[in-house]
Amino acid sequence: MTLLRLSFGYRMVCNRDEARGRAPAIGPAVFTAGARQAVWPVDPVGGGTWAGMNDAGLAAALLNANPPTPHNPPIAANGAPSRGSILPLLLQSGTIEEATSRLQRFDPAPFAPFQLLITDGRRTIRADWRRSGWQPMLAPLGDAPILLTSSGLGDELVAGPRAELLRSFFGGNAATLDDRERVRLQDSYHSHAWPTSTHTSVLMSRADARTVSRTSIVIDEARAEMTYQPFDGQGDAGAVERVALPRTSVARASLACRAEPKLLATANV
């Protein structure tokens, strides 16, 4: 997952890696999350999600956190609630302060390890649950892109190389790049694969798992839009789905929601 501040708002992009035999996800739809309208794709196995946004201008992403010994089962994995249920709870928030309060009251103990980020485009909250403490951290969003990454082979195997790759794409002059170039570099990063190390690549592929989709979120003062694109077993991209929400700070009558009716759904979270 990368998060990038733009002159008009911000953009979050998430590659999702999954086991090759896992059922395909359901594309994004509009859900009712408390008093908010929110959008996320759905994992049909756990019923939750790994990326989402709401009409208050918040976006969030969640990744599994994997220990150094990948052959050991994750803590609390057996019989634990789905980590995919966490983001719908957070996306009930109307402000980053409300999301912070929810996380401070949240008990991660029943869940397998995870890391998450939620942002309003000006500030971010990052939280990491690995049985070594739970302290959500609020920080401003700067010009440099933010990276969260993981691998079922062990997060530390990929964290360094992927972070260095991101630095090589943006260099030390991220603040001087215009929006078009920043978006191009972000997309190039999420499409990158090392020919001799596809198992650690951002666009990942190995015998038992691969990158199965990419979810992009763009939020500005007027609206929030999610773009979802699945990949097949050969890495070829499927049809793009788009769902948009008007921001609640702007009169709904003046904005058009680009989500087609067939994509809309309502579910109480």
Residue pairs with C-beta under 8 A, 6 or more apart in sequence:
1 12
1 13
1 14
1 15
1 51
1 61
1 63
1 117
1 147
1 148
1 149
2 12
2 13
2 145
2 146
2 147
2 166
2 186
2 189
2 190
3 10
3 11
3 12
3 117
3 119
3 124
3 141
3 145
3 146
4 10
4 11
4 12
4 13
4 145
4 146
4 182
4 183
4 186
5 121
5 141
5 142
5 143
6 179
6 182
6 183
7 178
7 179
8 179
8 220
8 221
9 121
9 218
9 219
9 220
9 221
10 59
10 119
10 121
10 141
10 218
10 219
11 183
11 186
11 216
11 217
11 218
11 219
12 51
12 59
12 61
12 119
12 216
12 217
13 186
13 187
13 190
13 214
13 215
13 216
13 217
14 50
14 51
14 61
14 214
14 215
14 216
15 190
15 202
15 203
15 204
15 211
15 213
15 214
16 25
16 50
16 51
16 211
16 212
16 213
16 214
16 215
17 151
17 152
17 204
17 209
17 210
17 211
17 212
18 209
18 210
18 212
19 208
19 209
20 208
20 209
20 210
20 233
22 45
22 212
23 44
23 45
24 44
24 212
24 230
25 41
25 42
25 43
25 44
25 212
25 213
25 230
26 41
26 42
26 44
27 41
27 228
27 230
27 241
27 263
28 39
28 40
28 41
28 215
28 226
28 228
28 241
28 243
28 263
29 39
29 40
29 41
29 42
29 243
29 259
29 263
29 264
29 265
30 37
30 38
30 39
30 243
30 245
30 259
30 263
30 264
30 265
30 266
31 37
31 38
31 39
31 40
31 88
31 265
31 266
31 267
31 269
32 38
32 266
32 267
32 268
32 269
33 54
33 88
33 91
33 92
33 269
34 92
34 269
35 92
35 94
36 54
36 55
36 56
36 91
36 92
36 93
36 94
37 54
37 55
37 245
38 52
38 53
38 54
38 55
38 88
38 91
38 92
38 245
39 52
39 53
39 54
39 224
39 226
39 243
39 245
39 259
40 49
40 51
40 52
40 53
40 87
40 88
40 91
40 226
41 49
41 50
41 51
41 213
41 215
41 228
42 48
42 49
43 49
43 50
43 82
43 84
46 82
46 83
46 84
46 85
47 82
47 84
47 85
48 82
48 83
48 84
48 85
48 86
48 87
48 88
49 62
49 84
49 87
49 88
50 61
50 62
50 63
50 84
50 87
50 215
51 59
51 60
51 61
51 62
51 87
51 215
51 217
51 226
52 59
52 60
52 87
52 88
52 91
52 226
53 59
53 60
53 91
53 217
53 219
53 224
53 226
53 245
54 91
54 92
54 93
54 224
54 245
55 224
55 245
55 246
55 247
55 248
56 93
56 94
56 95
56 120
56 247
56 248
57 120
57 121
57 219
57 224
57 247
57 249
58 90
58 91
58 93
58 95
58 96
58 99
58 118
58 119
58 120
59 118
59 119
59 217
59 219
59 224
60 87
60 90
60 91
60 99
60 116
60 117
60 118
60 119
61 87
61 116
61 117
61 148
62 83
62 84
62 86
62 87
62 114
62 115
62 116
63 114
63 115
63 116
63 148
63 149
63 150
64 74
64 83
64 112
64 113
64 114
64 115
64 150
64 152
65 113
65 114
65 115
65 128
65 129
65 130
65 150
65 155
66 74
66 113
66 150
66 151
66 152
66 153
66 154
66 155
67 74
67 75
67 113
67 130
67 154
68 154
68 156
69 154
70 152
70 153
70 154
74 112
74 113
75 112
75 113
75 130
75 131
76 109
76 110
76 111
76 112
76 113
77 112
80 110
80 111
80 112
81 110
81 111
83 111
83 112
83 114
86 106
86 111
86 114
86 116
87 116
88 269
89 102
89 106
89 269
90 99
90 102
90 103
90 116
90 118
91 269
92 102
92 269
93 99
93 102
93 118
95 120
96 118
96 119
96 120
96 122
96 123
96 125
96 138
99 118
99 125
100 125
100 136
100 138
103 118
103 125
103 127
103 136
104 136
106 134
108 114
108 129
108 134
111 129
113 129
113 130
113 131
114 128
114 129
115 126
115 127
115 128
115 129
115 148
115 150
116 126
116 127
116 128
116 148
117 124
117 125
117 126
117 127
117 146
117 148
118 124
118 125
119 125
119 141
121 141
121 219
122 140
122 141
123 138
123 139
123 140
123 141
124 138
124 139
124 140
124 141
124 146
125 136
125 137
125 138
126 136
126 137
126 139
126 148
127 134
127 135
127 136
127 137
143 174
143 175
144 170
144 174
145 166
145 170
145 174
145 186
147 162
147 163
147 166
149 155
149 158
149 159
149 162
149 163
149 202
150 158
151 157
151 158
151 200
151 204
152 209
153 199
153 200
153 206
157 200
158 200
161 197
161 200
162 200
162 202
165 189
165 192
165 202
166 189
169 185
169 188
169 189
170 177
170 182
170 185
174 182
177 185
189 202
190 202
190 203
190 214
191 202
191 203
192 201
192 202
192 203
193 201
193 202
193 203
193 204
193 205
194 200
194 201
198 204
198 205
198 206
199 205
199 206
202 211
203 211
203 235
204 210
204 211
205 211
205 235
210 231
210 233
210 235
211 231
211 235
212 230
212 231
213 228
213 229
213 230
213 231
214 228
214 229
214 231
215 226
215 227
215 228
215 229
216 226
216 227
216 228
217 224
217 225
217 226
217 227
218 224
218 225
218 227
219 225
219 247
220 247
221 247
221 249
221 250
222 246
222 247
222 250
222 255
223 244
223 245
223 246
223 247
223 250
223 255
223 257
224 244
224 245
224 247
225 242
225 243
225 244
225 245
225 258
226 242
226 243
226 244
227 240
227 241
227 242
228 240
228 241
228 242
228 243
229 237
229 238
229 239
229 240
229 241
230 237
230 238
230 239
231 237
231 238
232 238
241 263
242 258
242 259
243 258
243 259
243 263
244 257
244 258
244 259
245 257
245 259
246 252
246 255
246 257
247 255
